[in-house]
């Protein structure tokens, strides 16, 4: 797809966290696989990870098609051919994606960054159950973002961020890791790994329950 010469939408957070997330992906993933990204946004993660993991096919998605041009543009800029056309996907829908032909091939990875704290709590259950439906045997669900942990002091920056989120929308807010893990268990998934990343964020790795 030929894209415009105008600047593409840019996320400073995605720019900062792509490297640390990629390091964990390299340690976790095999050389080849099929990934679904939830809430792809500007497409920076899709382009970055697809370029660094050429054996992986990357399926971007978002709840709206507003940034689909940006996602395609990022892939073009990166010169990668393993990023598929983005699909509209609302995790609350019973079928994924939300439009067109349902996904037929299981995913070895479902990746979701910075969604749970800027959406209603029901999004967490939707994500967990949808991932459980579409993960291949041995596949992983990875979620990235800030979390509240019962036995870990919350960084002042995250406390302020949480207050700001709730002021903007009472349905938003940083989620308790224990609550997220409980929703995962309800969907047949279990928390396998917890990785602390820069700026007080966590990368959580979920797999199917034994």
N, C-alpha and C positions, 0 to 999 in steps of 0.2 A: 504494500500500500504506500503510495506516495504521500508524504506529509508536507504541511506548510512549513515555511522558513521562520514563522513567528516562534518566539520562545515557548517552550512547553511548560505547563504547570510544574511547580517544584516544591517538594517537601524537604525542609532542612532536617527534620527528624529522620526521615527515610535515608537521607544522605549519610547521616552520622551513624545510624545503627546497622546499615547494610553489611559493613565489614565484620563486626562482631557476630552478627547472626550467621553470616556465611561461614565463619570459622567453625561454628557448632554444626552447621549443615554438613560440612566436609567430614567432620568426625563421625557423624551419625549415619549418613546415607551411603548406599552402595554407588557404584559407578554409573548405573543407569536406572531410570525410573520415570514415573509419570506423576506430576504434581498438580494439585489444584490450589490456587491462591484465592482466599476469600478477602473481599474488600481491598482490591488491588490499588485503588486510588490513582495516583499519578503514574503508576507503572514502573517506578524506579526499582523496586525490589525485583519485579519480574525480569527486567532487563539485566540487572546486576547478577542475579542468581543464575539465569539462563546462560549468560556469557561465561560464568565461572564453572558451570556444571553442564558441559555440552552433551553429556549422555542423558540428560533429563529433558523431557518435554514439559513445558510450563503452560498450564491453562489459567489465565487470569480471569477474574470475575469481579463484579461490583453490583450493588443494589440498583444503581442507575447507570445509564449509558452515557452520562454527561462527559466522563473522562476517557471514553473508549478511544477517541482519537489520540489522546496523550499516551495511552498505554501502547498503542501501535507505533506512535512516533518514537517512544523510548526504545522499543525493540529495533526499529529502523536505525536509530542513531548508534545503537550498540552493535549493529551488524549481525544480529542473531536470527537464526531461522527456526529455533526451537521454542518460540513463544507463539501460542495459538491465538486466534482471534478471541477477544474477550467476550464473555457471556454475561447476561444479566442474571444475578442470583441474589435472592433474598433468603437468608438462612431460615426464616420462619416458614417458608413455603414447604409444602409436603413433598414436592418433587424438585430436584435440582437438575439443570438450572431452572429459572422461573419461566423462561420462554424457550420455545423450540424443542428440539429432540432431547429427551433426558440423557444424561451421561450413561454410556453403555459400558465403558471400561473402568474397572476399579482404579483408584489412585493409590500409589505407594506413599504419597505424602499429601496431607492437607495442611496448608500453612495460613495462619491468620495473625496479622499484626495490628495492634492498636485499634481494636474494634470494641471489645467488651465494655470498656469504661465510657465510651461515647455512644452507647445505645442502651435501650431498656434491658432489664435483667432477663427477659424472655429470650433475648438473643443468645444467651449462653446455652440454654437448653436446646435451642434450634441448631446451633453450631455443633454441639456434641452429638445429637441424634443424627443430623445430616452426615457428619463425618463418619459415624459408625456405619451408616448405610453404604457409604461409598468407598471406605478404606479396603484395600486389598489385604489378604492375609499377611500379617507381619508389617502392615503399614503403620505410619505415624501421623498423629495430629500434633502440630506445633502451634502454640499460641505465644505471642510476644506482647509485652507491655508492663505497666506497673501493677503491682498486687499488694494487698494488705496481708501480712502474715501474723498469726497470733503470737508467735514466740520470737519475732524479729521486730525491733523498734522501727517504726516508719520514719523515713527520711523527712525532714522538714519540708523539702521541696514537694514531695508527694502529698503531704498533708495539705499544703497550700493548693496544689493542683486538684486534689479531691474536692476541696471546698469550692474552688472556682467552677468545676464541672457541675456540682450540685446546684450552684447558684444559677448557672445557665439553663439547666434542665434537671428538675428533681429526680427524673428517671435515670440520670447518668451517675457516674461515680466510680472510683477505683474499687474493684471487687476483691473480696476476701478469697485468698487462694483455697482455703478449706471449702468454701461454698462452690467454687468452680470445680474442684476435684469431686465434690458430691454430685454435681450435675453430670460430670463425666461418668461416674459409677452408675448412675441411673440409665445411661445410654450404653452400658457395657464396656466402657473404657476405664482405664486406670492410669494414674499419674506415675510415670516411669522415671523421669529425670527432671531435675530443676537446675537451671543454669543461671547464675547471677551475671548480668551484663552491665555495661556502663550506664550511668545516669539513673541508677536505682530501678532498672527494669529487669524482668525475668523472662527467660525462654523456658516454657513448660512443654514437656514431651509426654504425650499420652499414647498408649497402645491398647489393644484389646485385652480385656480381663482374661486371666487364665481359665 
